[in-house]
């Protein structure tokens, strides 16, 4: 449970709130700012407790992978549209749902944000209106610029962790149908204290003699994923980007990644890279439950499913399948996304790429 911060009047304007939050940031750090914005969003009415309380959450232990897979039937997202809502023809159109120009517009009057510098670039934080968990924010580049998975993505993700070490940083991809969300605007999803199933996975293959004390390998997991660990975020960025760059080079414009960053209680840094490709999607047998693209949270082992429609004659059967066979569904979906047939061969290729770093 997030401790309640000092109260700020919900009626405070965004301009005055920014000034107050800058004081909080300077005195108590970015995490205190996030706590403040989160609780303030309930005060303004932008967030409502039922958005989190109504979701069905299930977990399933898997003896083969030795982790708990999870499923969430997210009622809050039932009305979500990826396109910006234009409610006033007298206002200039916004480019996307997460642009800073949305602040204060009709339908967004109660949203509060915080602007700050990250790695030398202007970013802002906004609570998502459809939270998957408590303290779920979107970290958005202020400039409207398309998603691009690059070395800078890792640098800025770790720069955020340095300011908010108790958060988990998740990145969507830059290719449609391969773990992307809002392709037209660079952003991350961040969550306070979030642990995801993939974080507990053991290794199928491990790397030998990675540079600068980095350890890691390919995980025993349906979707080909690589976890790296290091006391040095700089070393993790070097090794991580070498892997990302190699994978993207195998099919330029299509091969891409999702990734998750976090820091443990011993201040060790961790990175999981999920290999994605738009030709590998949800199996046809499960499109009755999951028709939209599969994002980063699902890639990490928690299925996010829409509420089965009451208009469907098989509604009750779908609910039964989710509750009884949730583990099979999420594992089948992850296997359907998997773009790598021979992980041993991939391991050899990655070892060759990484060996060049040691020369």
C-alpha positions, 0 to 999 in steps of 0.5 A: 500500500502506498503511504499517503503523502502530504495533502495537496488541494485537488483544485490546484491548477496544473501550473501551480501544482508543477511548482509545488511538485518541484519543491517536493522533488527537490526535498524528498525525491521523485518517488514522493512526487509519484506518490503525491500525483497518484493520490491527488488523482483520486482527489480530482476524480481522474482515478477511481478505486473501482478501476483497480478493485473490479479486475479479476486476478488469477494466478497459476503455478507451472511445474515446468517453468517453476513460476506463477503465471498470472491472468487479469480480466481488466474491466477498466480497459473495456472502454479504451480507445487508442485514438485521441478523442476530439471533443471540441472542434474549436480546439487544435487536434491533439496528435495522440492520447499521451501528448502533453497537449491533452492536459486540461482538455475536455475529458482530461480536466482532472488529469495531473502530470509532472514535468522533469528532466531525464537524461537531459531531455524533457519528460513528463509523468501521467497516471494512466486512466486504465491502471493495471496495478496501483501506482501505474504511470506513463513516462512520456517524452514531452516532444511528440516523437515516435517509439524507437528501441535503441541504446537511448531507451536503455539509458533513459530507463536506467536514468529513471530507475536512478531517480525512483529505484523502487519502480519497475520500468517496462517498454513497449516496442517500436513495431506494430503487432510486436508488443507496441502500444502507442507507436507515434509517441515515445513512452515507458510504462512504470509501476511501483514495486511491480514483480512480474512472473518472468523475473522468477524464471531460471535459465535454459542457457547461460552466457560465459564470461560476459564483459564487465561482470555482467551475468545472464542467459536465455530463460526457460520460458515460452517466449524467447527472453534474455535476462542480464544482471549487473552491479553496473548499469553502464555494463548492462546497457552495453551488453543489453544493447549489443543483444538488441542491436543483433536481434533487430539486424536479423530482420530490419523493420520487423524484429524488435524487443520489449524490455523490463528494467528493475533494481533489487534490494541489494541495488543490483540492476536487472534487464529482461529482453523479450524478442518480438516479431510481428509475424508471430502472434496470438494463436488462432485458437485463442483469438476468441479471448485475445484479439488485440496485440500482446504487450509488455506485461503479457510478454512478462507472464501476465495475460491481460484479457478483455471482459467476455462480451455478454452479447456472445452466446459463449460468454459463460464458456469463455469465463470458464476457460479463463478461470480453469485454463488461464495458465494454458492460455497465457503459455500458448499465447507466449509460445505463439509469439516466440520468433526463435525455433533454435535457441541453441543456435541463437545462443551461439550467435549472441556469444559471437556478438558479445565476444566482439565486446571483449576484444 
